[in-house]
Amino acid sequence: MNSLNIVIIGAGASGLTAASNIRKYDDESQIIVFTTQKHVAYSPCAIPYVIGGHIDSFNDIIMHKPEEYLRKNIRILTESKVCEINNDITELTYEDKKGNKQNLKYDKLVIATGGKPLIPPIPGKDLEGVFKVRTVEDGEEILAYSQNCKNVILVGGGAIGLELGSELAHKGIKVTIAEMMPQLFPRSFDKEMSDKFQDHLQGKNIEILTSSAVESINGETKVESVTIDGVEKPADMVILSTGVRPQTDLAESIGCELGQFAIKVNPHMETSVPNVYAAGDCVEVTNAITGDITLSPLGTTAVRQGIILAKNLAGHEIEFQPVLNSTVSQIGEMEMGAVGITQQEAEKLGIPIVVSSIESLSRARYYPGSKPLYLKLIAKTDGTIIGCQMFGQEAVAERVDTMTAIMSQKLTCDDVVSMEFSYAPPVSTVVDPIAQAAAECLEKIDALDDECCCECEEESSQESAESDECPVEENNNEEIEKSSDEECCECSDESEESGKEECCECPEAEDSETTSEEESSDEPAEKTTSFTEYLRNQGLIN
Ligand SMILES: Cc1cc2nc3c(=O)[nH]c(=O)nc-3n(C[C@H](O)[C@H](O)[C@H](O)COP(=O)(O)OP(=O)(O)OC[C@H]3O[C@@H](n4cnc5c(N)ncnc54)[C@H](O)[C@@H]3O)c2cc1C
């Protein structure tokens, strides 16, 4: 490989991962990385836990110093802002930490500028005591200011806001979380899951207000109160955790095509401008379930994109795949996580689905310390799992990862019910909650099929036997119609030949768990035992 000048704008998860990985394949090229910040190679994800005291100091979350990168021949220019790029002459202008403007040539440019906090135009947002949370510096300021605070208002009920809120509450500060939407985690949870989660969180020094707009932040020079839905609440600190917006200005300035939300890249992480790549929070991605364009402002996505970008830049052809947006979070004593799409989203898109919501346990029910685990599964009516949400005090993250693997392989509820899971009483249940929820979805799918078959039977006994049309025409759910049609046709074929009795033997209508006693009984057929009932009867699940 020829020696190149590779310039990376951004020393966050995507930029630094790209730099280190490019160096793995290429000893020769010059790699220069810019950041506007003082620190590099830290985990923003850990900021709330330093503020809460679970991690001793911000130094602990800074994993490498610029000098360590220099040993790998990667030069990082901290507190240096790229102000302008002239791509016609492949040169950029930056302002260094002393305020001097300098120019730098490049052969390949990587834009990894991340996102910037979305600050709502609330009156009083510039008062002393109002903070955003994005960088270590923000975290340090929040920690210092919060030492003398009694009442903190957190604006935004997403994972970061809740992590931060529960960490401050853990230190004895009274925290109010105000969310404009009617629920917490609007992107990851359906409302009923969010409501259940909220019930568990509320009360521990935390008040949660949903459907609540912050109207103003009040005070002479610093925060004294906040008006939420017309009610003035005392406050000495406000933290805005209202999301991030992709930072795309530099990319736009050189003509990189923007998509619906951010910089448009191909699966090789190339922008529309030759020799210009992009990765991380500043690019948009494809949703693996819906095929729609979306954002994935996650450290995990940024790192994976950095690796893939580096491989492509080094000449290896490798594609970034659509995302499932697998997320987890530790909020107070609760772990929450989600992957795929919500029921609400599926319904909005008109995807025919079944849903199961179960309350299971994290360990064998007799094992001391076993904790409730709430899990919701969303599956298409053909059985493919497309979404999962869960929370509990333990054993959530690993299950979210299992679900991510299941969904990335496009497995069905049938596959999951017969899948092998590990088990030992102190750490899991003999039938994993995931398999329980999948079984419940399967029962619902079977019930849809049965419903169709029964309607089919009635129609075929009432109407002419010649009709081979499926009677469930009114059903506006296309996919159910389709799958039902198949069974109904089998069903009506049977009934055409030998009438209603035989139709009851339609194998689709039979529950696979039917016992031999039930089969031989002269009594009218009892409701057969479902898989979940069977497990319950055996004492294997709750
Ligand atoms: C509090 C918090 C908690 C989080 N928790 C999680 C979590 O638990 N799990 C998870 O997966 N994700 C989490 N995230 C999200 C995750 O941190 C981000 O998705 C990830 O850091 C994005 O990386 P990035 O490289 O795209 O951008 P960033 O890390 O934002 O880096 C952007 C870089 O670009 C530089 N830059 C921008 N413009 C210029 C310019 N003009 N000149 C020079 N440099 C420039 C910046 O200085 C910075 O170095 C969290 C984020 C925050 C803030």
PDBQT file of the ligand as one rigid body, heavy atoms in Angstrom, charges set to zero:
ROOT
HETATM    1  C1  LIG A 601     -23.887  10.258  28.606  1.00  0.00    +0.000 C 
HETATM    2  C2  LIG A 601     -23.860   9.311  27.465  1.00  0.00    +0.000 A 
HETATM    3  C3  LIG A 601     -24.112   7.974  27.689  1.00  0.00    +0.000 A 
HETATM    4  C4  LIG A 601     -24.114   7.071  26.629  1.00  0.00    +0.000 A 
HETATM    5  N1  LIG A 601     -24.347   5.749  26.882  1.00  0.00    +0.000 NA
HETATM    6  C5  LIG A 601     -24.243   4.851  25.882  1.00  0.00    +0.000 A 
HETATM    7  C6  LIG A 601     -24.353   3.461  26.155  1.00  0.00    +0.000 A 
HETATM    8  O1  LIG A 601     -24.553   3.053  27.307  1.00  0.00    +0.000 OA
HETATM    9  N2  LIG A 601     -24.250   2.598  25.125  1.00  0.00    +0.000 N 
HETATM   10  C7  LIG A 601     -24.010   3.016  23.840  1.00  0.00    +0.000 A 
HETATM   11  O2  LIG A 601     -23.891   2.180  22.938  1.00  0.00    +0.000 OA
HETATM   12  N3  LIG A 601     -23.893   4.331  23.551  1.00  0.00    +0.000 NA
HETATM   13  C8  LIG A 601     -24.001   5.242  24.531  1.00  0.00    +0.000 A 
HETATM   14  N4  LIG A 601     -23.838   6.578  24.259  1.00  0.00    +0.000 N 
HETATM   15  C9  LIG A 601     -23.661   7.021  22.866  1.00  0.00    +0.000 C 
HETATM   16  C10 LIG A 601     -22.217   6.913  22.402  1.00  0.00    +0.000 C 
HETATM   17  O3  LIG A 601     -21.374   7.487  23.337  1.00  0.00    +0.000 OA
HETATM   18  C11 LIG A 601     -22.075   7.596  21.056  1.00  0.00    +0.000 C 
HETATM   19  O4  LIG A 601     -22.935   6.976  20.147  1.00  0.00    +0.000 OA
HETATM   20  C12 LIG A 601     -20.656   7.517  20.535  1.00  0.00    +0.000 C 
HETATM   21  O5  LIG A 601     -19.772   8.127  21.409  1.00  0.00    +0.000 OA
HETATM   22  C13 LIG A 601     -20.564   8.180  19.173  1.00  0.00    +0.000 C 
HETATM   23  O6  LIG A 601     -19.246   8.167  18.755  1.00  0.00    +0.000 OA
HETATM   24  P1  LIG A 601     -18.770   9.085  17.555  1.00  0.00    +0.000 P 
HETATM   25  O7  LIG A 601     -17.363   8.707  17.269  1.00  0.00    +0.000 OA
HETATM   26  O8  LIG A 601     -19.720   9.031  16.425  1.00  0.00    +0.000 OA
HETATM   27  O9  LIG A 601     -18.881  10.579  18.089  1.00  0.00    +0.000 OA
HETATM   28  P2  LIG A 601     -18.319  11.320  19.378  1.00  0.00    +0.000 P 
HETATM   29  O10 LIG A 601     -17.905  10.352  20.415  1.00  0.00    +0.000 OA
HETATM   30  O11 LIG A 601     -19.333  12.330  19.708  1.00  0.00    +0.000 OA
HETATM   31  O12 LIG A 601     -17.020  12.048  18.861  1.00  0.00    +0.000 OA
HETATM   32  C14 LIG A 601     -17.068  13.137  17.963  1.00  0.00    +0.000 C 
HETATM   33  C15 LIG A 601     -15.675  13.698  17.824  1.00  0.00    +0.000 C 
HETATM   34  O13 LIG A 601     -15.657  14.629  16.742  1.00  0.00    +0.000 OA
HETATM   35  C16 LIG A 601     -14.925  15.763  17.161  1.00  0.00    +0.000 C 
HETATM   36  N5  LIG A 601     -15.288  16.906  16.296  1.00  0.00    +0.000 N 
HETATM   37  C17 LIG A 601     -16.523  17.293  15.916  1.00  0.00    +0.000 A 
HETATM   38  N6  LIG A 601     -16.457  18.371  15.126  1.00  0.00    +0.000 NA
HETATM   39  C18 LIG A 601     -15.124  18.658  14.995  1.00  0.00    +0.000 A 
HETATM   40  C19 LIG A 601     -14.401  19.671  14.300  1.00  0.00    +0.000 A 
HETATM   41  N7  LIG A 601     -15.007  20.599  13.562  1.00  0.00    +0.000 N 
HETATM   42  N8  LIG A 601     -13.059  19.667  14.409  1.00  0.00    +0.000 NA
HETATM   43  C20 LIG A 601     -12.408  18.744  15.163  1.00  0.00    +0.000 A 
HETATM   44  N9  LIG A 601     -13.052  17.758  15.811  1.00  0.00    +0.000 NA
HETATM   45  C21 LIG A 601     -14.389  17.719  15.737  1.00  0.00    +0.000 A 
HETATM   46  C22 LIG A 601     -15.305  15.912  18.625  1.00  0.00    +0.000 C 
HETATM   47  O14 LIG A 601     -14.432  16.776  19.293  1.00  0.00    +0.000 OA
HETATM   48  C23 LIG A 601     -15.186  14.450  19.044  1.00  0.00    +0.000 C 
HETATM   49  O15 LIG A 601     -13.840  14.126  19.281  1.00  0.00    +0.000 OA
HETATM   50  C24 LIG A 601     -23.845   7.518  25.303  1.00  0.00    +0.000 A 
HETATM   51  C25 LIG A 601     -23.585   8.880  25.078  1.00  0.00    +0.000 A 
HETATM   52  C26 LIG A 601     -23.589   9.760  26.131  1.00  0.00    +0.000 A 
HETATM   53  C27 LIG A 601     -23.290  11.206  25.871  1.00  0.00    +0.000 C 
ENDROOT
TORSDOF 0
